[in-house]
Amino acid sequence: MDWDDLRVFLAVTRADSLSGAGRRLKIDPATVGRRIARLEEAIGARLFQKSPQGYALTEGGTRLLPHAEAAEAAARAAAETPTGPEGLTGQIRLGAPDGCANYLLPQVIARICDANPGLEVQIVALPRLFNLSKREADMAIGVSRPSAGRLTVQKLTDYRLHLAASRAYLAAHPVRGPEDLKHHRFTGYIPDLIFDKELDYLAEIGAPPVTFSSNSVSVQLNFLRHGAGIGVVHDFALPSAPELTRVLPDVIRLTRSFWLIRHADDARVPRLTRFAEALTREARSEIARLESIP
């Protein structure tokens, strides 16, 4: 069995189409189709069922998948060539929620790359969960610990959140106590686009329905900066918005965790493990620094 054919099989599995697999591998769809046909002939079973939704794995394809992923992990581990004391080189793609990606990761990743000049890191910032089985990223940061899938999970760091508003808004609409909150406009997530229960902050504190909403943390923060009302803000994001100040910080405060999620097979890839260790160390240090800023 040819490893290149298994690589094509994995690409079709993750892209759900010959054309998508071809784009990933930089080969034409016809070649992808021929490789799949060759692999099916070698195995003696159909691997995909074509439907209007794309290419779905057959029973034979499902049986082959873990073996192909194990071969991929072994190939990646064999390709490791440490250089320098850390040995962090090549490209790593990291998926993260947009708040983390915008206000925490840039400075964290910059420090890691400064220490490892041969390393290239791509941050994919999306307000949703990542599918590591489809290799949308090498690893991902989540706001809750996944309970299913062939994954390894470790706590990256805890972080705090508080209500916040612009000083101009609070000068015009003071908040003296929790009972005043029901009279204020709130900014937060679009309710039906909250993809994780850990993000349903306003329901947890009993706030009124949102007036201004977005699925993006950055948009929410900019609503607040321009006096739209009150919202929940990550403490690590507040230094980026000097117009904002905490509201009732001694009464209402939240704590959440970021989790670093990896595909189980990647435990055998030392480079990714070293990167995960550096990311954890630097993220915890940066959270502590940002949260200590008044």
FENSUL-V754378 format. One record per residue. RES is the residue in one letter. PSI is psi in radians with two decimals (999 if undefined). OMEGA is omega in whole degrees, 0 to 359 (* if undefined). Layout:
res=RES psi=PSI omega=OMEGA
res=RES psi=PSI omega=OMEGA
This chain:
res=M psi=2.28 omega=185
res=D psi=2.26 omega=179
res=W psi=-0.63 omega=179
res=D psi=-0.65 omega=178
res=D psi=-0.66 omega=176
res=L psi=-0.65 omega=178
res=R psi=-0.69 omega=177
res=V psi=-0.72 omega=178
res=F psi=-0.79 omega=179
res=L psi=-0.67 omega=180
res=A psi=-0.73 omega=178
res=V psi=-0.71 omega=178
res=T psi=-0.73 omega=184
res=R psi=-0.51 omega=182
res=A psi=-0.30 omega=181
res=D psi=0.27 omega=179
res=S psi=2.74 omega=176
res=L psi=-0.68 omega=182
res=S psi=-0.71 omega=178
res=G psi=-0.71 omega=177
res=A psi=-0.69 omega=179
res=G psi=-0.69 omega=179
res=R psi=-0.71 omega=180
res=R psi=-0.70 omega=185
res=L psi=-0.14 omega=182
res=K psi=0.76 omega=172
res=I psi=2.83 omega=184
res=D psi=2.68 omega=183
res=P psi=-0.58 omega=180
res=A psi=-0.69 omega=177
res=T psi=-0.69 omega=177
res=V psi=-0.82 omega=180
res=G psi=-0.70 omega=180
res=R psi=-0.67 omega=179
res=R psi=-0.72 omega=179
res=I psi=-0.73 omega=179
res=A psi=-0.71 omega=179
res=R psi=-0.72 omega=180
res=L psi=-0.71 omega=179
res=E psi=-0.67 omega=178
res=E psi=-0.69 omega=181
res=A psi=-0.63 omega=182
res=I psi=-0.51 omega=182
res=G psi=0.55 omega=180
res=A psi=2.60 omega=174
res=R psi=2.46 omega=183
res=L psi=-0.43 omega=183
res=F psi=2.59 omega=172
res=Q psi=2.10 omega=181
res=K psi=2.38 omega=179
res=S psi=3.01 omega=177
res=P psi=-0.42 omega=179
res=Q psi=-0.16 omega=180
res=G psi=-2.78 omega=182
res=Y psi=2.01 omega=180
res=A psi=2.53 omega=180
res=L psi=2.39 omega=170
res=T psi=-3.11 omega=176
res=E psi=-0.70 omega=178
res=G psi=-0.70 omega=178
res=G psi=-0.67 omega=178
res=T psi=-0.67 omega=178
res=R psi=-0.59 omega=182
res=L psi=-0.51 omega=190
res=L psi=-0.91 omega=182
res=P psi=-0.55 omega=178
res=H psi=-0.69 omega=179
res=A psi=-0.70 omega=179
res=E psi=-0.66 omega=177
res=A psi=-0.70 omega=178
res=A psi=-0.68 omega=178
res=E psi=-0.79 omega=180
res=A psi=-0.70 omega=179
res=A psi=-0.69 omega=179
res=A psi=-0.70 omega=180
res=R psi=-0.72 omega=179
res=A psi=-0.69 omega=180
res=A psi=-0.45 omega=182
res=A psi=-0.10 omega=181
res=E psi=2.22 omega=176
res=T psi=1.53 omega=182
res=P psi=2.39 omega=175
res=T psi=2.27 omega=182
res=G psi=3.09 omega=185
res=P psi=-0.54 omega=181
res=E psi=-0.51 omega=181
res=G psi=0.44 omega=181
res=L psi=1.82 omega=180
res=T psi=3.01 omega=176
res=G psi=-2.89 omega=186
res=Q psi=2.38 omega=175
res=I psi=2.27 omega=178
res=R psi=2.19 omega=184
res=L psi=2.12 omega=176
res=G psi=2.51 omega=182
res=A psi=2.64 omega=171
res=P psi=2.65 omega=191
res=D psi=-0.50 omega=177
res=G psi=-0.81 omega=176
res=C psi=-0.75 omega=183
res=A psi=-0.58 omega=183
res=N psi=-0.67 omega=193
res=Y psi=-0.14 omega=180
res=L psi=-0.84 omega=190
res=L psi=-0.63 omega=184
res=P psi=-0.85 omega=182
res=Q psi=-0.58 omega=178
res=V psi=-0.85 omega=182
res=I psi=-0.64 omega=179
res=A psi=-0.72 omega=180
res=R psi=-0.70 omega=179
res=I psi=-0.73 omega=181
res=C psi=-0.55 omega=175
res=D psi=-0.66 omega=180
res=A psi=-0.23 omega=183
res=N psi=1.38 omega=187
res=P psi=-0.38 omega=180
res=G psi=0.11 omega=184
res=L psi=2.39 omega=174
res=E psi=2.18 omega=181
res=V psi=2.23 omega=174
res=Q psi=2.23 omega=177
res=I psi=2.07 omega=177
res=V psi=1.90 omega=183
res=A psi=1.93 omega=179
res=L psi=2.44 omega=178
res=P psi=1.05 omega=179
res=R psi=3.08 omega=177
res=L psi=2.64 omega=178
res=F psi=2.55 omega=178
res=N psi=1.71 omega=182
res=L psi=-0.44 omega=178
res=S psi=-0.55 omega=177
res=K psi=0.10 omega=177
res=R psi=0.71 omega=173
res=E psi=-0.41 omega=178
res=A psi=2.82 omega=176
res=D psi=-0.58 omega=175
res=M psi=2.88 omega=184
res=A psi=2.68 omega=174
res=I psi=2.26 omega=179
res=G psi=2.85 omega=180
res=V psi=-0.03 omega=171
res=S psi=2.79 omega=183
res=R psi=2.10 omega=179
res=P psi=2.57 omega=183
res=S psi=-0.01 omega=181
res=A psi=2.83 omega=178
res=G psi=2.80 omega=179
res=R psi=1.40 omega=188
res=L psi=2.69 omega=166
res=T psi=2.44 omega=186
res=V psi=2.36 omega=174
res=Q psi=2.60 omega=177
res=K psi=2.24 omega=177
res=L psi=-0.96 omega=180
res=T psi=2.69 omega=168
res=D psi=2.75 omega=175
res=Y psi=2.81 omega=184
res=R psi=2.70 omega=177
res=L psi=2.61 omega=176
res=H psi=2.81 omega=167
res=L psi=2.52 omega=179
res=A psi=2.75 omega=177
res=A psi=2.91 omega=178
res=S psi=2.63 omega=178
res=R psi=-0.61 omega=179
res=A psi=-0.73 omega=179
res=Y psi=-0.79 omega=183
res=L psi=-0.51 omega=177
res=A psi=-0.62 omega=180
res=A psi=-0.45 omega=184
res=H psi=1.35 omega=185
res=P psi=2.64 omega=175
res=V psi=1.99 omega=182
res=R psi=-0.41 omega=181
res=G psi=3.00 omega=183
res=P psi=-0.53 omega=182
res=E psi=-0.34 omega=179
res=D psi=-0.34 omega=189
res=L psi=-0.56 omega=183
res=K psi=-0.23 omega=180
res=H psi=0.10 omega=185
res=H psi=2.73 omega=173
res=R psi=2.47 omega=181
res=F psi=2.56 omega=175
res=T psi=2.43 omega=179
res=G psi=-2.82 omega=179
res=Y psi=2.63 omega=169
res=I psi=2.10 omega=191
res=P psi=-0.76 omega=184
res=D psi=0.06 omega=176
res=L psi=0.19 omega=175
res=I psi=1.96 omega=189
res=F psi=-0.10 omega=180
res=D psi=2.34 omega=183
res=K psi=-0.44 omega=180
res=E psi=-0.26 omega=181
res=L psi=-0.04 omega=183
res=D psi=1.06 omega=186
res=Y psi=-0.81 omega=189
res=L psi=-0.60 omega=175
res=A psi=-0.64 omega=181
res=E psi=-0.63 omega=182
res=I psi=0.03 omega=177
res=G psi=0.56 omega=180
res=A psi=2.75 omega=176
res=P psi=2.91 omega=179
res=P psi=2.61 omega=182
res=V psi=2.53 omega=173
res=T psi=-0.69 omega=179
res=F psi=2.21 omega=185
res=S psi=2.70 omega=176
res=S psi=2.69 omega=173
res=N psi=-0.01 omega=182
res=S psi=2.25 omega=175
res=V psi=-0.68 omega=182
res=S psi=-0.71 omega=178
res=V psi=-0.75 omega=177
res=Q psi=-0.77 omega=181
res=L psi=-0.69 omega=180
res=N psi=-0.57 omega=170
res=F psi=-0.87 omega=184
res=L psi=-0.70 omega=180
res=R psi=-0.56 omega=182
res=H psi=0.32 omega=170
res=G psi=0.44 omega=182
res=A psi=-0.43 omega=181
res=G psi=-2.48 omega=183
res=I psi=2.55 omega=177
res=G psi=2.96 omega=177
res=V psi=2.27 omega=184
res=V psi=2.43 omega=173
res=H psi=2.35 omega=176
res=D psi=-0.58 omega=182
res=F psi=-0.23 omega=177
res=A psi=-0.33 omega=185
res=L psi=-0.66 omega=178
res=P psi=-0.36 omega=178
res=S psi=-0.13 omega=183
res=A psi=1.32 omega=185
res=P psi=-0.23 omega=177
res=E psi=-0.30 omega=186
res=L psi=2.67 omega=174
res=T psi=2.67 omega=181
res=R psi=2.60 omega=179
res=V psi=2.20 omega=180
res=L psi=0.88 omega=186
res=P psi=-0.45 omega=180
res=D psi=-0.15 omega=184
res=V psi=-0.75 omega=184
res=I psi=2.02 omega=177
res=R psi=2.56 omega=183
res=L psi=2.61 omega=174
res=T psi=2.34 omega=178
res=R psi=3.07 omega=179
res=S psi=2.55 omega=167
res=F psi=2.41 omega=179
res=W psi=2.37 omega=177
res=L psi=2.11 omega=189
res=I psi=2.28 omega=181
res=R psi=2.70 omega=173
res=H psi=2.43 omega=185
res=A psi=-0.63 omega=182
res=D psi=-0.38 omega=184
res=D psi=-0.08 omega=175
res=A psi=-0.35 omega=180
res=R psi=0.13 omega=180
res=V psi=1.73 omega=186
res=P psi=-0.62 omega=182
res=R psi=-0.75 omega=180
res=L psi=-0.61 omega=178
res=T psi=-0.74 omega=178
res=R psi=-0.67 omega=177
res=F psi=-0.75 omega=179
res=A psi=-0.70 omega=179
res=E psi=-0.76 omega=179
res=A psi=-0.70 omega=180
res=L psi=-0.77 omega=180
res=T psi=-0.82 omega=181
res=R psi=-0.83 omega=184
res=E psi=-0.62 omega=180
res=A psi=-0.75 omega=179
res=R psi=-0.70 omega=178
res=S psi=-0.75 omega=182
res=E psi=-0.67 omega=176
res=I psi=-0.81 omega=180
res=A psi=-0.71 omega=180
res=R psi=-0.86 omega=184
res=L psi=-0.66 omega=182
res=E psi=-0.27 omega=178
res=S psi=-0.16 omega=180
res=I psi=2.17 omega=183
res=P psi=999 omega=*
